[in-house]
Amino acid sequence: IVSYLGPADLFHLSRVAKGLRRFLMSFSSAMFWRRAAQNEPGLPTCPDDLSEPAYAHLLFSDFCHV
């Protein structure tokens, strides 16, 4: 199911419960984040200096990142 989500959905899902967050932020879940980015047409490629979850946070959170 996770492979059908976009990065915004995955980002918000990671904030639902501690267990989900721990799973989605683990190294073994990187493939889900890469797949989610592929599901979002027009999304710029994740910069090399950011992890996929950090990039999703930058794009889809409502926090100021200045």
PDB file of N, CA, C and O in Angstrom:
ATOM      1  N   ILE A   1       0.834  -1.194   0.000  1.00  0.00           N
ATOM      2  CA  ILE A   1       0.000   0.000   0.000  1.00  0.00           C
ATOM      3  C   ILE A   1       0.876   1.253   0.000  1.00  0.00           C
ATOM      4  O   ILE A   1       0.575   2.223  -0.696  1.00  0.00           O
ATOM      5  N   VAL A   2       1.939   1.234   0.766  1.00  0.00           N
ATOM      6  CA  VAL A   2       2.803   2.408   0.895  1.00  0.00           C
ATOM      7  C   VAL A   2       3.403   2.804  -0.453  1.00  0.00           C
ATOM      8  O   VAL A   2       3.650   3.985  -0.697  1.00  0.00           O
ATOM      9  N   SER A   3       3.637   1.834  -1.322  1.00  0.00           N
ATOM     10  CA  SER A   3       4.267   2.143  -2.611  1.00  0.00           C
ATOM     11  C   SER A   3       3.355   2.925  -3.542  1.00  0.00           C
ATOM     12  O   SER A   3       3.818   3.426  -4.567  1.00  0.00           O
ATOM     13  N   TYR A   4       2.077   3.045  -3.219  1.00  0.00           N
ATOM     14  CA  TYR A   4       1.142   3.817  -4.042  1.00  0.00           C
ATOM     15  C   TYR A   4       0.988   5.257  -3.566  1.00  0.00           C
ATOM     16  O   TYR A   4       0.324   6.056  -4.226  1.00  0.00           O
ATOM     17  N   LEU A   5       1.587   5.594  -2.438  1.00  0.00           N
ATOM     18  CA  LEU A   5       1.446   6.932  -1.870  1.00  0.00           C
ATOM     19  C   LEU A   5       2.445   7.900  -2.480  1.00  0.00           C
ATOM     20  O   LEU A   5       3.486   7.497  -2.999  1.00  0.00           O
ATOM     21  N   GLY A   6       2.117   9.171  -2.411  1.00  0.00           N
ATOM     22  CA  GLY A   6       3.049  10.217  -2.798  1.00  0.00           C
ATOM     23  C   GLY A   6       3.868  10.627  -1.591  1.00  0.00           C
ATOM     24  O   GLY A   6       3.570  10.199  -0.476  1.00  0.00           O
ATOM     25  N   PRO A   7       4.886  11.440  -1.779  1.00  0.00           N
ATOM     26  CA  PRO A   7       5.737  11.835  -0.659  1.00  0.00           C
ATOM     27  C   PRO A   7       5.004  12.650   0.414  1.00  0.00           C
ATOM     28  O   PRO A   7       5.323  12.533   1.597  1.00  0.00           O
ATOM     29  N   ALA A   8       4.041  13.460   0.022  1.00  0.00           N
ATOM     30  CA  ALA A   8       3.280  14.226   1.026  1.00  0.00           C
ATOM     31  C   ALA A   8       2.473  13.275   1.902  1.00  0.00           C
ATOM     32  O   ALA A   8       2.412  13.444   3.120  1.00  0.00           O
ATOM     33  N   ASP A   9       1.853  12.273   1.277  1.00  0.00           N
ATOM     34  CA  ASP A   9       1.082  11.287   2.040  1.00  0.00           C
ATOM     35  C   ASP A   9       1.983  10.513   2.997  1.00  0.00           C
ATOM     36  O   ASP A   9       1.633  10.296   4.157  1.00  0.00           O
ATOM     37  N   LEU A  10       3.131  10.107   2.504  1.00  0.00           N
ATOM     38  CA  LEU A  10       4.072   9.359   3.331  1.00  0.00           C
ATOM     39  C   LEU A  10       4.577  10.219   4.487  1.00  0.00           C
ATOM     40  O   LEU A  10       4.721   9.737   5.610  1.00  0.00           O
ATOM     41  N   PHE A  11       4.842  11.481   4.210  1.00  0.00           N
ATOM     42  CA  PHE A  11       5.276  12.407   5.253  1.00  0.00           C
ATOM     43  C   PHE A  11       4.208  12.529   6.342  1.00  0.00           C
ATOM     44  O   PHE A  11       4.516  12.440   7.530  1.00  0.00           O
ATOM     45  N   HIS A  12       2.965  12.732   5.937  1.00  0.00           N
ATOM     46  CA  HIS A  12       1.890  12.878   6.923  1.00  0.00           C
ATOM     47  C   HIS A  12       1.630  11.567   7.660  1.00  0.00           C
ATOM     48  O   HIS A  12       1.325  11.580   8.853  1.00  0.00           O
ATOM     49  N   LEU A  13       1.745  10.446   6.970  1.00  0.00           N
ATOM     50  CA  LEU A  13       1.578   9.148   7.616  1.00  0.00           C
ATOM     51  C   LEU A  13       2.648   8.926   8.676  1.00  0.00           C
ATOM     52  O   LEU A  13       2.386   8.303   9.704  1.00  0.00           O
ATOM     53  N   SER A  14       3.843   9.429   8.433  1.00  0.00           N
ATOM     54  CA  SER A  14       4.929   9.259   9.404  1.00  0.00           C
ATOM     55  C   SER A  14       4.673  10.037  10.686  1.00  0.00           C
ATOM     56  O   SER A  14       5.356   9.823  11.688  1.00  0.00           O
ATOM     57  N   ARG A  15       3.717  10.919  10.666  1.00  0.00           N
ATOM     58  CA  ARG A  15       3.396  11.719  11.850  1.00  0.00           C
ATOM     59  C   ARG A  15       2.178  11.206  12.614  1.00  0.00           C
ATOM     60  O   ARG A  15       1.757  11.818  13.596  1.00  0.00           O
ATOM     61  N   VAL A  16       1.614  10.091  12.170  1.00  0.00           N
ATOM     62  CA  VAL A  16       0.397   9.562  12.796  1.00  0.00           C
ATOM     63  C   VAL A  16       0.692   8.865  14.119  1.00  0.00           C
ATOM     64  O   VAL A  16      -0.012   9.081  15.105  1.00  0.00           O
ATOM     65  N   ALA A  17       1.717   8.038  14.145  1.00  0.00           N
ATOM     66  CA  ALA A  17       2.022   7.264  15.353  1.00  0.00           C
ATOM     67  C   ALA A  17       3.526   7.016  15.441  1.00  0.00           C
ATOM     68  O   ALA A  17       4.224   6.988  14.427  1.00  0.00           O
ATOM     69  N   LYS A  18       4.008   6.839  16.653  1.00  0.00           N
ATOM     70  CA  LYS A  18       5.444   6.629  16.855  1.00  0.00           C
ATOM     71  C   LYS A  18       5.951   5.396  16.120  1.00  0.00           C
ATOM     72  O   LYS A  18       7.046   5.415  15.557  1.00  0.00           O
ATOM     73  N   GLY A  19       5.166   4.327  16.121  1.00  0.00           N
ATOM     74  CA  GLY A  19       5.581   3.101  15.445  1.00  0.00           C
ATOM     75  C   GLY A  19       5.724   3.297  13.945  1.00  0.00           C
ATOM     76  O   GLY A  19       6.687   2.827  13.339  1.00  0.00           O
ATOM     77  N   LEU A  20       4.767   3.990  13.352  1.00  0.00           N
ATOM     78  CA  LEU A  20       4.849   4.286  11.914  1.00  0.00           C
ATOM     79  C   LEU A  20       6.039   5.196  11.624  1.00  0.00           C
ATOM     80  O   LEU A  20       6.755   5.000  10.642  1.00  0.00           O
ATOM     81  N   ARG A  21       6.242   6.175  12.471  1.00  0.00           N
ATOM     82  CA  ARG A  21       7.373   7.089  12.276  1.00  0.00           C
ATOM     83  C   ARG A  21       8.693   6.330  12.346  1.00  0.00           C
ATOM     84  O   ARG A  21       9.569   6.515  11.501  1.00  0.00           O
ATOM     85  N   ARG A  22       8.830   5.479  13.353  1.00  0.00           N
ATOM     86  CA  ARG A  22      10.055   4.701  13.510  1.00  0.00           C
ATOM     87  C   ARG A  22      10.296   3.832  12.267  1.00  0.00           C
ATOM     88  O   ARG A  22      11.425   3.733  11.786  1.00  0.00           O
ATOM     89  N   PHE A  23       9.238   3.210  11.753  1.00  0.00           N
ATOM     90  CA  PHE A  23       9.353   2.374  10.560  1.00  0.00           C
ATOM     91  C   PHE A  23       9.707   3.199   9.327  1.00  0.00           C
ATOM     92  O   PHE A  23      10.630   2.850   8.591  1.00  0.00           O
ATOM     93  N   LEU A  24       8.980   4.290   9.099  1.00  0.00           N
ATOM     94  CA  LEU A  24       9.179   5.080   7.884  1.00  0.00           C
ATOM     95  C   LEU A  24      10.481   5.875   7.891  1.00  0.00           C
ATOM     96  O   LEU A  24      10.982   6.236   6.826  1.00  0.00           O
ATOM     97  N   MET A  25      11.031   6.152   9.052  1.00  0.00           N
ATOM     98  CA  MET A  25      12.290   6.886   9.129  1.00  0.00           C
ATOM     99  C   MET A  25      13.501   5.962   9.179  1.00  0.00           C
ATOM    100  O   MET A  25      14.638   6.434   9.204  1.00  0.00           O
ATOM    101  N   SER A  26      13.272   4.663   9.192  1.00  0.00           N
ATOM    102  CA  SER A  26      14.391   3.724   9.234  1.00  0.00           C
ATOM    103  C   SER A  26      15.070   3.626   7.870  1.00  0.00           C
ATOM    104  O   SER A  26      14.462   3.910   6.838  1.00  0.00           O
ATOM    105  N   PHE A  27      16.324   3.223   7.883  1.00  0.00           N
ATOM    106  CA  PHE A  27      17.108   3.094   6.653  1.00  0.00           C
ATOM    107  C   PHE A  27      16.450   2.109   5.691  1.00  0.00           C
ATOM    108  O   PHE A  27      16.510   2.290   4.475  1.00  0.00           O
ATOM    109  N   SER A  28      15.824   1.069   6.236  1.00  0.00           N
ATOM    110  CA  SER A  28      15.211   0.043   5.385  1.00  0.00           C
ATOM    111  C   SER A  28      13.978   0.554   4.639  1.00  0.00           C
ATOM    112  O   SER A  28      13.500  -0.122   3.729  1.00  0.00           O
ATOM    113  N   SER A  29      13.458   1.710   4.992  1.00  0.00           N
ATOM    114  CA  SER A  29      12.280   2.271   4.322  1.00  0.00           C
ATOM    115  C   SER A  29      12.628   3.273   3.232  1.00  0.00           C
ATOM    116  O   SER A  29      11.734   3.889   2.651  1.00  0.00           O
ATOM    117  N   ALA A  30      13.902   3.442   2.950  1.00  0.00           N
ATOM    118  CA  ALA A  30      14.319   4.409   1.925  1.00  0.00           C
ATOM    119  C   ALA A  30      13.674   4.106   0.583  1.00  0.00           C
ATOM    120  O   ALA A  30      13.361   5.024  -0.175  1.00  0.00           O
ATOM    121  N   MET A  31      13.472   2.822   0.280  1.00  0.00           N
ATOM    122  CA  MET A  31      12.861   2.459  -1.004  1.00  0.00           C
ATOM    123  C   MET A  31      11.435   2.990  -1.106  1.00  0.00           C
ATOM    124  O   MET A  31      10.987   3.343  -2.197  1.00  0.00           O
ATOM    125  N   PHE A  32      10.719   3.053   0.012  1.00  0.00           N
ATOM    126  CA  PHE A  32       9.351   3.585  -0.014  1.00  0.00           C
ATOM    127  C   PHE A  32       9.356   5.070  -0.352  1.00  0.00           C
ATOM    128  O   PHE A  32       8.497   5.547  -1.094  1.00  0.00           O
ATOM    129  N   TRP A  33      10.326   5.801   0.196  1.00  0.00           N
ATOM    130  CA  TRP A  33      10.422   7.232  -0.073  1.00  0.00           C
ATOM    131  C   TRP A  33      10.792   7.498  -1.523  1.00  0.00           C
ATOM    132  O   TRP A  33      10.263   8.417  -2.148  1.00  0.00           O
ATOM    133  N   ARG A  34      11.708   6.686  -2.059  1.00  0.00           N
ATOM    134  CA  ARG A  34      12.085   6.854  -3.472  1.00  0.00           C
ATOM    135  C   ARG A  34      10.908   6.540  -4.387  1.00  0.00           C
ATOM    136  O   ARG A  34      10.679   7.234  -5.378  1.00  0.00           O
ATOM    137  N   ARG A  35      10.170   5.499  -4.052  1.00  0.00           N
ATOM    138  CA  ARG A  35       8.993   5.125  -4.838  1.00  0.00           C
ATOM    139  C   ARG A  35       7.933   6.226  -4.751  1.00  0.00           C
ATOM    140  O   ARG A  35       7.306   6.559  -5.756  1.00  0.00           O
ATOM    141  N   ALA A  36       7.730   6.787  -3.570  1.00  0.00           N
ATOM    142  CA  ALA A  36       6.755   7.861  -3.386  1.00  0.00           C
ATOM    143  C   ALA A  36       7.124   9.068  -4.237  1.00  0.00           C
ATOM    144  O   ALA A  36       6.247   9.707  -4.819  1.00  0.00           O
ATOM    145  N   ALA A  37       8.405   9.386  -4.316  1.00  0.00           N
ATOM    146  CA  ALA A  37       8.850  10.516  -5.143  1.00  0.00           C
ATOM    147  C   ALA A  37       8.550  10.255  -6.611  1.00  0.00           C
ATOM    148  O   ALA A  37       8.226  11.186  -7.348  1.00  0.00           O
ATOM    149  N   GLN A  38       8.651   9.009  -7.047  1.00  0.00           N
ATOM    150  CA  GLN A  38       8.330   8.655  -8.434  1.00  0.00           C
ATOM    151  C   GLN A  38       6.838   8.808  -8.713  1.00  0.00           C
ATOM    152  O   GLN A  38       6.438   9.031  -9.856  1.00  0.00           O
ATOM    153  N   ASN A  39       6.019   8.689  -7.674  1.00  0.00           N
ATOM    154  CA  ASN A  39       4.567   8.815  -7.823  1.00  0.00           C
ATOM    155  C   ASN A  39       4.107  10.263  -7.911  1.00  0.00           C
ATOM    156  O   ASN A  39       2.930  10.522  -8.160  1.00  0.00           O
ATOM    157  N   GLU A  40       5.009  11.201  -7.712  1.00  0.00           N
ATOM    158  CA  GLU A  40       4.684  12.634  -7.733  1.00  0.00           C
ATOM    159  C   GLU A  40       5.264  13.266  -8.996  1.00  0.00           C
ATOM    160  O   GLU A  40       6.448  13.602  -9.030  1.00  0.00           O
ATOM    161  N   PRO A  41       4.439  13.432 -10.040  1.00  0.00           N
ATOM    162  CA  PRO A  41       4.964  14.005 -11.283  1.00  0.00           C
ATOM    163  C   PRO A  41       5.454  15.438 -11.080  1.00  0.00           C
ATOM    164  O   PRO A  41       4.807  16.239 -10.406  1.00  0.00           O
ATOM    165  N   GLY A  42       6.589  15.741 -11.666  1.00  0.00           N
ATOM    166  CA  GLY A  42       7.125  17.093 -11.605  1.00  0.00           C
ATOM    167  C   GLY A  42       7.911  17.417 -10.352  1.00  0.00           C
ATOM    168  O   GLY A  42       8.411  18.533 -10.215  1.00  0.00           O
ATOM    169  N   LEU A  43       8.033  16.474  -9.438  1.00  0.00           N
ATOM    170  CA  LEU A  43       8.788  16.722  -8.211  1.00  0.00           C
ATOM    171  C   LEU A  43      10.281  16.762  -8.527  1.00  0.00           C
ATOM    172  O   LEU A  43      10.806  15.818  -9.119  1.00  0.00           O
ATOM    173  N   PRO A  44      10.972  17.833  -8.146  1.00  0.00           N
ATOM    174  CA  PRO A  44      12.421  17.885  -8.383  1.00  0.00           C
ATOM    175  C   PRO A  44      13.133  16.754  -7.637  1.00  0.00           C
ATOM    176  O   PRO A  44      12.665  16.300  -6.593  1.00  0.00           O
ATOM    177  N   THR A  45      14.237  16.317  -8.165  1.00  0.00           N
ATOM    178  CA  THR A  45      15.018  15.248  -7.552  1.00  0.00           C
ATOM    179  C   THR A  45      15.529  15.674  -6.180  1.00  0.00           C
ATOM    180  O   THR A  45      15.901  16.828  -5.971  1.00  0.00           O
ATOM    181  N   CYS A  46      15.539  14.734  -5.262  1.00  0.00           N
ATOM    182  CA  CYS A  46      16.033  14.990  -3.910  1.00  0.00           C
ATOM    183  C   CYS A  46      17.512  15.360  -3.971  1.00  0.00           C
ATOM    184  O   CYS A  46      18.298  14.645  -4.592  1.00  0.00           O
ATOM    185  N   PRO A  47      17.903  16.466  -3.336  1.00  0.00           N
ATOM    186  CA  PRO A  47      19.324  16.846  -3.315  1.00  0.00           C
ATOM    187  C   PRO A  47      20.173  15.780  -2.613  1.00  0.00           C
ATOM    188  O   PRO A  47      19.690  15.079  -1.724  1.00  0.00           O
ATOM    189  N   ASP A  48      21.417  15.669  -3.013  1.00  0.00           N
ATOM    190  CA  ASP A  48      22.312  14.656  -2.451  1.00  0.00           C
ATOM    191  C   ASP A  48      22.574  14.847  -0.961  1.00  0.00           C
ATOM    192  O   ASP A  48      22.871  13.882  -0.257  1.00  0.00           O
ATOM    193  N   ASP A  49      22.467  16.076  -0.476  1.00  0.00           N
ATOM    194  CA  ASP A  49      22.778  16.333   0.929  1.00  0.00           C
ATOM    195  C   ASP A  49      21.576  16.180   1.860  1.00  0.00           C
ATOM    196  O   ASP A  49      21.678  16.489   3.047  1.00  0.00           O
ATOM    197  N   LEU A  50      20.436  15.707   1.341  1.00  0.00           N
ATOM    198  CA  LEU A  50      19.245  15.473   2.157  1.00  0.00           C
ATOM    199  C   LEU A  50      18.774  14.034   1.992  1.00  0.00           C
ATOM    200  O   LEU A  50      18.900  13.448   0.916  1.00  0.00           O
ATOM    201  N   SER A  51      18.233  13.474   3.063  1.00  0.00           N
ATOM    202  CA  SER A  51      17.577  12.173   2.948  1.00  0.00           C
ATOM    203  C   SER A  51      16.191  12.402   2.344  1.00  0.00           C
ATOM    204  O   SER A  51      15.693  13.528   2.337  1.00  0.00           O
ATOM    205  N   GLU A  52      15.581  11.353   1.846  1.00  0.00           N
ATOM    206  CA  GLU A  52      14.247  11.491   1.263  1.00  0.00           C
ATOM    207  C   GLU A  52      13.225  11.999   2.281  1.00  0.00           C
ATOM    208  O   GLU A  52      12.428  12.877   1.949  1.00  0.00           O
ATOM    209  N   PRO A  53      13.221  11.467   3.530  1.00  0.00           N
ATOM    210  CA  PRO A  53      12.283  12.013   4.517  1.00  0.00           C
ATOM    211  C   PRO A  53      12.543  13.487   4.838  1.00  0.00           C
ATOM    212  O   PRO A  53      11.597  14.255   5.013  1.00  0.00           O
ATOM    213  N   ALA A  54      13.809  13.886   4.916  1.00  0.00           N
ATOM    214  CA  ALA A  54      14.132  15.295   5.188  1.00  0.00           C
ATOM    215  C   ALA A  54      13.666  16.185   4.042  1.00  0.00           C
ATOM    216  O   ALA A  54      13.186  17.295   4.272  1.00  0.00           O
ATOM    217  N   TYR A  55      13.805  15.706   2.818  1.00  0.00           N
ATOM    218  CA  TYR A  55      13.350  16.460   1.647  1.00  0.00           C
ATOM    219  C   TYR A  55      11.828  16.598   1.661  1.00  0.00           C
ATOM    220  O   TYR A  55      11.298  17.669   1.366  1.00  0.00           O
ATOM    221  N   ALA A  56      11.129  15.520   2.001  1.00  0.00           N
ATOM    222  CA  ALA A  56       9.667  15.579   2.095  1.00  0.00           C
ATOM    223  C   ALA A  56       9.251  16.571   3.180  1.00  0.00           C
ATOM    224  O   ALA A  56       8.291  17.320   3.002  1.00  0.00           O
ATOM    225  N   HIS A  57       9.966  16.576   4.295  1.00  0.00           N
ATOM    226  CA  HIS A  57       9.666  17.525   5.366  1.00  0.00           C
ATOM    227  C   HIS A  57       9.848  18.957   4.877  1.00  0.00           C
ATOM    228  O   HIS A  57       9.022  19.824   5.163  1.00  0.00           O
ATOM    229  N   LEU A  58      10.913  19.199   4.151  1.00  0.00           N
ATOM    230  CA  LEU A  58      11.180  20.533   3.608  1.00  0.00           C
ATOM    231  C   LEU A  58      10.064  20.971   2.659  1.00  0.00           C
ATOM    232  O   LEU A  58       9.640  22.126   2.687  1.00  0.00           O
ATOM    233  N   LEU A  59       9.592  20.054   1.825  1.00  0.00           N
ATOM    234  CA  LEU A  59       8.583  20.393   0.823  1.00  0.00           C
ATOM    235  C   LEU A  59       7.165  20.482   1.378  1.00  0.00           C
ATOM    236  O   LEU A  59       6.393  21.349   0.969  1.00  0.00           O
ATOM    237  N   PHE A  60       6.816  19.593   2.305  1.00  0.00           N
ATOM    238  CA  PHE A  60       5.410  19.427   2.655  1.00  0.00           C
ATOM    239  C   PHE A  60       5.036  19.809   4.079  1.00  0.00           C
ATOM    240  O   PHE A  60       3.861  19.735   4.440  1.00  0.00           O
ATOM    241  N   SER A  61       6.004  20.216   4.899  1.00  0.00           N
ATOM    242  CA  SER A  61       5.629  20.663   6.242  1.00  0.00           C
ATOM    243  C   SER A  61       5.253  22.139   6.186  1.00  0.00           C
ATOM    244  O   SER A  61       5.613  22.851   5.249  1.00  0.00           O
ATOM    245  N   ASP A  62       4.537  22.577   7.185  1.00  0.00           N
ATOM    246  CA  ASP A  62       4.137  23.983   7.220  1.00  0.00           C
ATOM    247  C   ASP A  62       5.026  24.795   8.170  1.00  0.00           C
ATOM    248  O   ASP A  62       4.636  25.867   8.632  1.00  0.00           O
ATOM    249  N   PHE A  63       6.213  24.275   8.451  1.00  0.00           N
ATOM    250  CA  PHE A  63       7.168  24.967   9.302  1.00  0.00           C
ATOM    251  C   PHE A  63       8.088  25.836   8.458  1.00  0.00           C
ATOM    252  O   PHE A  63       8.370  25.518   7.302  1.00  0.00           O
ATOM    253  N   CYS A  64       8.544  26.916   9.033  1.00  0.00           N
ATOM    254  CA  CYS A  64       9.510  27.786   8.364  1.00  0.00           C
ATOM    255  C   CYS A  64      10.889  27.130   8.443  1.00  0.00           C
ATOM    256  O   CYS A  64      11.298  26.677   9.512  1.00  0.00           O
ATOM    257  N   HIS A  65      11.599  27.078   7.331  1.00  0.00           N
ATOM    258  CA  HIS A  65      12.905  26.431   7.277  1.00  0.00           C
ATOM    259  C   HIS A  65      14.038  27.425   7.052  1.00  0.00           C
ATOM    260  O   HIS A  65      15.109  27.043   6.579  1.00  0.00           O
ATOM    261  N   VAL A  66      13.817  28.680   7.381  1.00  0.00           N
ATOM    262  CA  VAL A  66      14.847  29.698   7.168  1.00  0.00           C
ATOM    263  C   VAL A  66      15.869  29.645   8.271  1.00  0.00           C
ATOM    264  O   VAL A  66      16.820  30.426   8.270  1.00  0.00           O
TER     265      VAL A  66
END
